Amino acid sequence: MSRLDVHQFICRSDNFAVLLHDPETGTTASIDAPDAAAIRRELANKGWRLTHILVTHHHGDHTEGIAPLKSETGCKVIGPKAEASKIQGLDQLVDEGDTFKLAGHQIDVIDTPGHTAGHISLVMPDQKMAFVGDTLFVMGCGRIIEGDPQMMWNSLQKIARLPKDTELYCGHEYTVANAKFALSIEPDNQKLVERAAQVTAMRARNALTQPTRVDIELETNPFLRPHVPAIRERLGMKDKKDWEVFAEIRERKNRS
């Protein structure tokens, strides 16, 4: 299978937009549709025609561009079955265990609720890529809005169990703030210290900090590391369950 072209850019204030393009067929998909004008502009710059929108969850900053883009292009919109009543324009409903094809490339659907109740993530095994919306961020995770901490922890574990070289594309550019918070949880993690410095320098020159990768997040993302003794000791939670430690980290982030 050929390698898909990936084009990402920031729109709105901090949303990542991602376009996938298959050079052989011309198939072009947008991961979510946060901003129709920005996506339209980038498509024109690339000379690509939108054929699909793949939706991770119902929040407006991920769906507001669907209606105008679909009206203009006739693109097919695929999204979470559990949120069908909240997302206008869906043509195909998918949930946990479903697979579908994009230009011959398989996409596996995993349910990753917590940020929203029906949030999904999309995994492309042959491309070693996953699109995780607002479930996981670089060195962070999404706010728990419609779920609970145990639900979100279970969703993060699904992502953490993907092959370690899987590239992860997230919904927002929050990396510098996430790095600062992560250091407050695990200040002696040398890999985290180095990565925080790296991403801060990247953002200073307006470089994008994703994709990240599963193995990198396992080493530096505190939300995936509640089992680490140093974190448990720092939080005074040596005997708690992993998800309970995760819940405390998430609550501290809410207050930061």
C-alpha positions in Angstrom: 0.0 0.0 0.0 1.2 3.5 -0.8 1.9 6.0 1.9 -0.8 8.7 2.3 0.2 12.3 2.2 -0.6 14.1 5.5 -1.0 17.8 5.7 -1.7 19.4 9.0 -2.2 23.0 10.1 -3.7 25.0 13.0 -7.0 26.7 12.6 -9.5 28.6 14.8 -7.2 29.4 17.7 -5.6 26.0 18.6 -7.3 23.3 16.6 -5.2 20.9 14.6 -6.7 20.2 11.2 -5.4 17.2 9.3 -5.9 16.3 5.6 -5.1 12.8 4.3 -4.5 12.4 0.6 -4.0 9.3 -1.5 -2.0 10.4 -4.6 -3.1 7.3 -6.6 -6.8 7.8 -6.3 -7.1 11.5 -5.4 -9.1 10.5 -2.3 -8.8 13.2 0.3 -10.2 13.1 3.9 -10.4 15.8 6.6 -10.1 14.5 10.2 -13.0 16.5 11.7 -14.0 19.8 10.2 -13.2 22.6 12.7 -13.1 25.5 10.2 -14.5 25.2 6.7 -12.7 28.3 5.4 -9.3 27.1 6.5 -9.8 23.6 5.2 -11.1 25.0 1.9 -8.0 27.2 1.6 -5.6 24.4 2.3 -7.3 22.1 -0.1 -6.9 24.8 -2.8 -3.3 25.3 -2.0 -2.6 21.6 -2.3 -4.9 21.1 -5.4 -6.8 18.4 -3.6 -10.6 17.7 -3.7 -12.3 16.8 -0.5 -14.0 13.3 -0.7 -14.4 12.4 3.0 -14.7 13.9 6.5 -13.9 11.5 9.4 -15.4 12.7 12.6 -14.2 11.9 16.1 -16.8 13.6 18.3 -19.7 16.1 18.3 -18.2 19.3 19.7 -18.7 22.3 17.5 -15.0 23.1 17.2 -14.7 19.7 15.4 -17.9 19.7 13.4 -18.8 23.3 12.4 -17.3 22.9 9.0 -19.1 19.8 8.0 -22.3 21.3 6.5 -20.6 23.9 4.2 -17.9 21.5 3.1 -20.4 18.7 2.4 -22.6 21.1 0.5 -19.8 22.3 -1.7 -18.1 19.0 -2.3 -20.6 16.2 -1.8 -18.0 14.5 0.5 -19.0 11.4 2.5 -19.1 12.0 6.3 -18.3 9.1 8.6 -18.6 9.5 12.4 -19.6 8.0 15.7 -22.8 6.1 15.9 -23.3 7.0 19.5 -23.3 10.7 18.7 -25.4 10.5 15.5 -28.1 12.7 17.0 -25.6 15.4 17.7 -23.8 15.5 14.4 -25.6 16.7 11.3 -24.7 15.2 8.0 -23.3 11.8 8.9 -23.6 9.3 6.0 -22.0 6.3 7.7 -22.1 5.5 11.4 -19.3 3.5 13.1 -18.4 2.3 16.5 -16.1 -0.1 18.4 -14.9 -2.9 16.2 -16.0 -1.5 12.9 -13.6 -1.2 10.0 -13.9 0.7 6.8 -11.6 1.6 3.9 -10.2 4.9 2.7 -8.6 4.5 -0.8 -8.0 0.9 0.1 -6.4 1.6 3.4 -8.1 0.0 6.4 -9.4 2.2 9.3 -10.2 0.5 12.6 -12.7 2.2 14.9 -12.1 2.2 18.7 -14.5 3.8 21.2 -12.7 6.3 23.4 -15.3 7.9 25.5 -14.7 10.3 28.4 -14.3 13.7 26.8 -17.6 13.0 25.1 -19.8 10.0 25.7 -19.5 8.7 22.1 -16.0 9.8 21.2 -14.2 7.5 18.8 -10.6 7.2 17.6 -9.5 6.0 14.2 -6.6 3.7 13.6 -4.8 3.1 10.3 -2.6 0.0 10.9 -0.9 0.0 7.5 0.0 3.7 7.9 1.0 3.3 11.5 -1.3 6.3 12.4 -4.2 7.0 14.7 -6.4 10.0 15.0 -7.4 10.4 18.6 -9.4 13.7 18.7 -9.6 15.2 22.1 -9.0 12.0 24.1 -5.2 12.3 24.1 -3.0 15.3 23.6 0.8 15.6 23.4 1.8 15.2 27.0 -1.8 15.6 28.0 -5.4 14.4 27.7 -8.8 15.9 27.1 -11.1 17.2 29.8 -13.6 14.7 31.1 -16.9 16.4 30.1 -19.4 13.7 29.5 -17.8 10.7 31.1 -16.0 9.9 34.3 -12.3 9.3 35.2 -12.4 5.5 35.0 -14.0 5.7 31.6 -11.4 8.1 30.3 -8.6 6.0 31.8 -9.9 3.0 30.0 -10.0 5.0 26.7 -6.4 6.1 27.2 -5.4 2.6 27.8 -6.7 1.5 24.4 -4.5 4.1 22.8 -1.5 3.2 24.9 -1.9 -0.5 23.8 -1.5 0.4 20.1 1.9 -0.5 18.5 4.5 1.7 20.1 5.6 3.2 16.7 2.0 4.4 15.9 1.9 8.1 15.2 -0.8 9.9 17.1 -2.7 12.9 15.7 -4.6 15.0 18.3 -7.2 17.6 18.1 -5.5 20.6 19.7 -2.1 22.3 20.1 -1.8 22.5 23.9 1.7 21.2 24.0 3.6 23.9 25.9 1.0 24.2 28.6 0.8 20.4 28.9 4.6 20.1 29.2 4.7 22.7 32.0 2.0 20.8 33.9 3.6 17.4 33.3 6.8 18.7 34.9 4.8 19.6 38.0 3.7 16.0 38.3 7.0 14.3 37.4 9.9 16.8 37.6 12.6 14.3 37.8 11.7 12.5 34.5 14.7 13.4 32.4 13.0 12.4 29.1 10.2 14.7 30.0 12.6 17.5 30.9 14.3 17.2 27.5 11.0 16.9 25.6 9.5 20.0 27.4 12.5 22.0 26.3 12.3 20.6 22.7 8.6 21.4 22.2 8.9 24.9 23.8 11.6 25.7 21.2 9.5 24.2 18.4 6.5 26.4 19.3 8.7 29.5 19.6 9.5 29.1 15.9 5.8 28.2 15.2 6.6 24.5 14.4 3.9 21.9 15.0 4.5 19.4 17.8 2.6 16.5 16.3 2.4 13.8 15.3 3.5 12.3 18.6 4.0 8.6 19.0 2.7 6.0 21.5 6.2 5.2 22.8 7.0 8.8 23.4 3.7 9.4 25.2 4.3 6.4 27.4 7.6 7.9 28.5 6.5 11.5 29.0 2.7 11.9 29.4 1.7 11.8 33.1 -1.8 10.8 32.2 -0.4 7.5 30.9 2.0 7.0 33.9 -0.1 6.7 37.1 1.7 3.4 37.8 5.1 5.1 38.2 6.2 5.0 41.8 7.7 8.5 41.8 4.4 10.0 40.7 2.4 8.0 43.3 4.9 9.1 45.9 4.6 12.7 44.9 0.8 12.6 45.0 0.6 10.6 48.2 -1.3 7.8 46.5 1.1 4.8 46.8 -1.7 2.3 47.4 -4.4 3.7 45.0 -5.5 2.1 41.7 -4.1 3.5 38.5 -7.3 5.1 37.5 -7.6 6.8 40.8 -4.1 8.3 40.4 -5.1 9.3 36.9 -8.2 11.0 38.2 -6.1 13.0 40.7 -3.7 14.1 37.9 -6.7 15.1 35.8 -8.2 17.1 38.6 -4.9 18.9 39.2 -4.8 19.8 35.5 -8.3 21.2 35.7 -7.1 23.6 38.4 -3.9 24.5 36.8 
